[in-house]
């Protein structure tokens, strides 16, 4: 496994994502429910330990009570993955989420991508610098996520962050609802992927590329080749897995990604 440094923290270039653990399929309400039923705490912990065995050392997961409880169990059982926390608006504002992340030992915390998109649409991004300051005061690396490239253009001029979470697809505009609404129509357009991957080249901080598989719509080999082509030396990728009908998905994804970045000379 290759590693990068975000701030002073060593991070596996392949980071495990957690949307499927919380039932966010970005496919349909039926698939959301399949994920919720399949991903018991026991199965999630199995996946976390498998990630460790593959050389992954970082998990990106929400600051909700479900995730925090299972992380406690996982760490108490000897788990070693470090947590990069994502705020989640349905269980509190920036301050509440940042406090929960810090209290649970998160190494980093970033503002939810839907929140950033929504605040951009509402012309309220001026509340974000204080949140970034609070994350740092709590001893964590600070970042932002987003689906709309304009979020990161604004951040370049107005924020001092340690990392960015850049979605390849702006698949459902968050003008009114910051949080994803199950069943919402989503679109995964190649033009949006090109816009984001081009923008990433201009960013001054490390980028974590996410939604690179278009929530299971892209062929993994093609998706990881695209990531490798657009990844800079200090960047990483975040990928979630749904192993119900593909038990080897995580190891296969890690292998495909590793081959792709090796071919690009990383």
N, C-alpha and C positions, 0 to 999 in steps of 0.2 A: 504494500500500500504506500502510495506517495503521500507526503504531508506538506502543508503550507503553514505559515505563521500569520495569524490575525492578531494584531497587537503582539503581545508576548506569549500568546497561547498557541501551542502546536495543535493543528487541526488536520484530520485526515482529509485528503482531497475529495474523497467520496464520503458524504455525510448522510446519515440515515434520517429520512423525514418521517412524519408521524400522522399525516392527514388520515390515512386509512384506519389507524388505531381509534380515531374519534368519529369514524363514519362519514368522512368527507370524500366521496368518490369523484365528484364533479362529473358524474355520468347520469345518475337518476336516483330518485328516492328509494327504489327497490335495491339498487346496489349499495346505497348508503346503509340500508338496514342489514343487508348481507354482511357488510363489514362490521357493523356493530355486534351482530350475533356471533360472527366468527372470532373476532378479536377479543377474547376473554383476557383477563389480566395474565393468566398463565401463558397463553399463546403470545401475547405481546412480550413478556419476559423472555420466552424462548427466542423470539426474533432479535431482541436486544443482545442476548448472549451469542447468538449466531453472528451478529454484526461484529462483536468483539473478536470472534474467532477468525473473521476475515480481515482483520486489521483496522476496522473502523473504530474511531475513538470519540466520535461526536454525534449527538442526537439533537435535532431541532424539534421542539415540541411546545405545545401551548401551555399557558399558565392557568389551566383549568384544574379543578379539584380531582377529576379522574386521572389526569396525567400525573399530577403531583403525588397522589396516593400510590400509583403503581411504581413510580420512580423510587419512592421510599422502600417499597418491598424489594425492588430490584437491587438497589444499593445495599440494603441490609443482607441480601443473599450473596454479596460479593461482586456485584456489577461495577464496572469501571467507566462506562461511557460518560463523558462530560455533557452537560446540558446547556444548550443555547436556547433561551426561553423566548417565546413569542407572546406578546400581549394578546388578549382575546376580549373584545368589547362586551360580549354577552355576560361576562362574570366580573365586570368592573372597569373603571376608567384607567388611564395610564398609570396613575399613582398606585392604585390597588394592585394592578398586575405587576408593576415593578417591585413593589414591596414583597409580593408573594415569591417572585423569582429570586430575589435576594435572600429571603428567609430560607429558601430551599437549596441554596448553594449553587445557583446557576452561575456559569462562567461569563455569560453574555446575555443581553436582552435586546430585542429589537421590536419596534413598533409594527403592529400587524399591517400587512399590505393593503387590505381593504380599508382600514382606518386611514392610511396615508392617502389612498385614492379619493376617499370620501372627503377628507379635509381639504384636499386640493380643489375638488369640485365646489366646496362650500367657502373657499377662500379663507380657511381657518388654519393654515399650516403654521401660523405664527405661534401656536401653542406647543409646537414640537421641540424647539430648542430647550425649553425648561424640562421637558421629559428626558431629553438626552442628557442634560446636566444631572438630573436625578439618578439616572442609571449609573453614570460614572461615580457619583457620590456614594452609591451603594457598593462600589468596588467591582462592577462588571464592565465588560466591553459593551459599547453602545452602537446600535445599528438601526436601520430602517428597512422595511420591505415595501414592495409595490409592484403593481401590474402596469401602470401607466408610465411611460417613459418620462413624462413631464414632471413626475415626482422627483426623479433623480436629477433632472436639470435644475429644479429648484434647490435641491439639497446641495448640489455642488456650490451654489452661491450663498447658501444660508446656514449650512450645518457643518459641524465637525464631528463626523462619525468614524467608527473603527471599521465598519463593513456595511455592505448593502446586500439585500436579498432581492434579486432581479428575476421576476417571472418572465418566461419566454412568451407568454400569451396574456393579452389583456382581454380575458375571455368573458367577462360579465361586468359591465361598468357599475361602479359602486357609488354612484352619485347620491342615492337615497339610503341604501343599506350597506353599512361598512362590512358586516358579517355576511358570509355566504348563506344564501337561502336555498335549502334543498328543493330541487325541482325547477330552479331558475334556468331558463334557456341560456346556454353558453356557446360560444363560438371560439374556434381555435384556428386562427388564420396565419398563413405563412408570412404575410406582410407584417403582422405584429411581431413574429419571431425575428424577422430581419431588422425591424426597428430597434428591438431591445438588444439584440446581439451587436448591432452597430453602436448603440449608445454605450454599452459596457466598455468598449474600447476607449472611451473618453473619460471614464470615471477615475478619480484620484485615489480611491480606496479599494480594497479587495472586494470582489463581487462573489456572492454565492448564487449560482445559477439554479433556478428551480422551475417546476412545471415543464421540465424539458421533454417529458414523454407525453405531454398534452393529455394527462390523466388517462393513460393507457391507449391513446389513439395513434401514437407514433410507433413505428417499429423500433425496438431498442437499439439495434445496430446503427440505424440511420440517426436516431436521436443522439446517441453518445458520440458518433462521428461529428455531428454538428456542434456538440458541446466542446469537444477537443479542438475543433477548428477555431472556435471563438473564445476559448478560455485563455486568460493571461497567466503569467507565471505564478501569481499569488492568489489565483481564484480557486474556488471549489464548486462542487455540485451537490445538491440535496435531492434525494430520491426516496420516495415512499414505496412500499411494496404491499401487495395483496396476495398472499400465498395460498389461499384456499384451494385453488385449482392448479397452482404452479408452485409446489413446495420448494423448488430450487431457484426461485426468482431472484432472491437477493444475491446468492453466489454467482448466478449467471450475469446479473447486471454489473456486479463488481468486476467480473472477468472481462465483459465487453468494454466497460469504461477503461479498465487498465490497458487493454489492447489499443484502444483509440488514442489515449494520451501518449502511449509509447510510440505509436506511429507518427505522432506530431512532434516527438522529440522532447517531451517533458521528462 
